[in-house]
Amino acid sequence: MTVTYTPAEPIWCAGCGHYGVQNYLERALDELAIPPHQVMIPAGIGCSGSIQNNVSAYGYHALHGRVLPAAIGMALANPDLTVIAAGGDGDAYAIGAGHLLHTFKRNPSLAYIVMNNGTYGLTKGQESPTAAVTRNDFTEQAIDAIGLGLSIPGTTFLARGFTRWGDQLLRLTKAALEHARAKRGFAFLEVLSPCVTYNDTYPLWEATLHDVDSDPDYDPTDRVAAFGCLTRSAAEGRMVGGLIYHGGGATMESAWLSDRHDAPALQDVDPARHAEAYRKIMTSYAVSG
């Protein structure tokens, strides 16, 4: 196979966590031996949205907040593809929050990597939905997408990594891709990916992240226990990381794809093959003299 597309060089600030996300994504693809022509990366808007330019794979720059509908369409149209949606916390949890909710519920077999830095870096540092904001005596609490995912029965894979914890992030990225490729459903991976320019949270997250992967008593198949762990950790001012929940369930494609027909992208659309059927259709509309 001849590769004709040369990936772009990343344009992120030196020290940006997104470099780690890209590095471990590329390593995961390599270690799982997934060929570039079998990978599709639709990405959102913002600093994180340029990752699809940098990886040797098919890519698509979606509308702001609309990466998940595009990714679902790709996964249903061609189930042979490994679809890896990517975006930031603003794209995922603000304008795209409604799509995330329904993707959790529908459980399509694709992966979604959300780079969370708690800020809108591309527009110069406003707080994102994952930042707790205090004004006067009121604190607007941060959104925890893992908690949201746990609250929806259809979810099957929920994990959170940290770009500074590279070995774990590689394992989680590979696990997410394997989950999606095995047609087990929606693999949601949030990565804490600090913005060193506007919101340098490397020290904070290093100190407050609670790694459930290091707890031998933690059971990632127990949804209720996962909720309890999130709640207790939040009360202690901590955030949960690692493979938080991994279960099974029906997938979206089981309702939309059929063994009787090929998926849309895999169908034979050669005009010559359908010429006779087309003539019959046109004849049925003809009006006799």
N, C-alpha and C positions, 0 to 999 in steps of 0.2 A: 504494500500500500504506500502511495506517495503522499506525503503531508505537504499541502500547499499553503497552509495558514501558519504564520509565525506569530506566536503570542506576543502581546505588548509587554513592555517593562512596567511594573507597578509605579504609580505616581503618588503613593501615600507618603506621609511624613516619616522621617527616620524614627524608628521606635514604635510605630503604629502596630497594634496587635493584629491587624489584618494580614500582615506578612506571615504571621504564624498560622493563621487560618488557611491561607493559600498553600503554605509549605506542607502542612499536614494533610490537606486535601489531595495535593499532588502525590504525596507519598502513599496515601491510602489507595489511590487509583493505581499506582505502580505496583504496590504489594499485592493488591487483589487482581492484578493482571487484566484490568478493564481497558480495552483498546480505546483510543481517543474518539474513533468514529462511532462508538456505542454510547458516548456520554453527551448529554445535553444540559447546559447550565444556563437557565434563564435567571436574570438578576434584576434587582430593583434599583432604586434611585439612591443617591448619596455616595459617600466615599466607598462603602462596601459594594455598591452597584457596579464598580469597574472590575470586579474579580473575574467576570466572564471574559474579559479581554485578555487576561493574563494566563489562562490555562489552555493547554492544547486539547481542545474539545469543541463541539458545536456550542454556540452561545447565542443568547437573545436578550436584548435590553428591554425589559417590560416597562409598562407605564407605572407611574408612582403608586405603590400600594397594590398593584394588580399582578404581581409575579405568580401568586398561587393559582389563579384561574388559568393563566397561560401554561403553567407547569402541569396542571391536571389535564388540560387538553393535549399536551405533548405525550404524557404518560398513557392516556387512553388511545390516542391515535397510533402510537407505535410502542407497544409493550416491550419490544426488544431493547429499547433505549434505557439507560440508567439516567433518570432525570434528577438533577440536583439543583433545586431552587436555592437562591442566595439573596441575602439582603441585610439591612440594618434594623435596629430596634425601632426607629421611627417609621420606616417603611412597613415593618411587620405589625407593630403594636399601636400605631396611630391611624394613618389613613388606610392601612391594610388589615386592621384588626377584625373586621367583619369577615373577611376572606379566611383569616386564620381560624376563627371560630368554626366555620363550616368545613374547613379542611380537616380539623380535628375530628369533627363529627362524621365525615364521609370516609375517612381512612383510605385515601388512594395510595398506591404503592410508589412513593417517591420520597426523596430526602429533602429536608429544608434546613439549611444552615443559616442561623440568624446571628450576626455579629453585633453584640450588645456593648455599647460604650457609654450609655447614659447621657449622650449629648448629640446634638445635630452639628457634626463637625463641618459639613459642607457649607452650612449657612452661618458658621462662626460662633458656635457654642451655646445655643439655647438648650434648655433641659429637654430631654426626651421623656417618653412615658415611663421609662424604667428608673427615673431619678425622683427621689422624694424631695418635694419643694416646700419650704416653709416660708410663709409670708404673714407677718404679724403673729397672731395666735393660732393660725390655721396651717396644718401640714397636709399637703396633697400626697397621699401615699403612692409608692411606686407600684407599677404593674409587675406581677410575677407570672410570666407566661407558662412556667411549669405547673404552677397551681391551677391556672386556667385549664391547661390540658388534662390534668388529673380529674378535674370536675366533670369532664365529658366522657361518658362511658365508652365511646368508640375509639379512644386513643389506644395505641399499641406500643409506642416507643417515645420516651421522653428523657432527654439527657442534657447535661450542662457541663461544658468544659471551660478551660481557662488557658489562654495562649501561653502563659508562663509554665504550665504543667504539660509539657510537650508529649511525654510518653502516654499519659492518660488521654490527651486530646487525639492522638493518633489512634488509640484503641477505640475511642468513641466514634470517631469519623468512620473507621472501618466497619464498626458495628452498625452504624446508621445506613451505610451503603449496602451492607449485606442484608439488612432487614428489608430495604426497599427492593433490592434485586431478587430476593426470595419471594416477592409478592406477598409479604406479610402485612403491608400497610404503610402508613405515614410515619416516617422516621424524623422526629423533630429534635434538632440539636442546636441549643443556644450556646454560643461561645462568648465568654467574657473577653472582650477584645479592646483594651483601653485606648483612648485617644490622648496621646501624650501632649498634644497642643492645647486642647480645651478642657480635658477632664482626665487627668492622669491618675487612674485608680489602681495602678499596679500594687502599691503598698497596701491599700485598703482591702482589695480582694484577696491578696495573699494572706492577710491576717484574719479575714472574716469568713472565708469559704470553708464550708464543712463538707469534706469528701466522703460520701457514703461508700465509695468503692473500697475504702480502707477499713470499713467496719465489717468484720466477719459475721455479725449478727443481722446485718441489713439484708432484707429480701426484696429485690427489685420487682418481683412478680406480685407483691402485696400492695394493691392500690391504697387501701385504708392506712396501712403502716407508712406509706410514702407521704400521704397527707399529714399524718401526725408528725413525721420528721420535719416537713416543711414548716408546720405551724410552730413547733417547739424551737426550731432554729431561728425563725423570724422573731419570736419573742425574746431571744437572746441576742438579737442584732446580727444574726449570721445568715448566710445564703447557702443553699444546698447545691453541691456539685457531684458529678459522676453519672452513672447510669441509674436514673431515679425510678423509672418504671419501664418494664418490658413485658408485654402480654400478647395475647392473640385475639383475633376477632375477624369478622367478615370485612372484606375490602370493597372499595367503591367499584373496582373493575369487575368484580363478580356479578354486579347488577347490570353493567353496561356492555360487557364483552361476551361473546357467545362462541362456543366451539363450532357452530355451524357456519360462521363467517369469519374471515380474516379481519383484523383490525384495519381501520381506514387506510393507514399509511402502507399496509402490507398487501392491499388488494391490487389485482391486475386491472389497470385502467387503460390498457391499450385500446384505442378507438376501433381498430379492426376487429377485436374480439367481441365488441358489443354492437357492431354495425347492424347485424340482423335483428337484434332486439330493438334497436332504435327505429329501424324501418317498420317493424310491427307496431310500435307505439305511434309513429306518425301516421300509418295507415288507419289506425283506429280512430284518428281525429278527422280523417278525410271525409268530405261531404260528397256523396254520389250525385251525379247530374240527374 
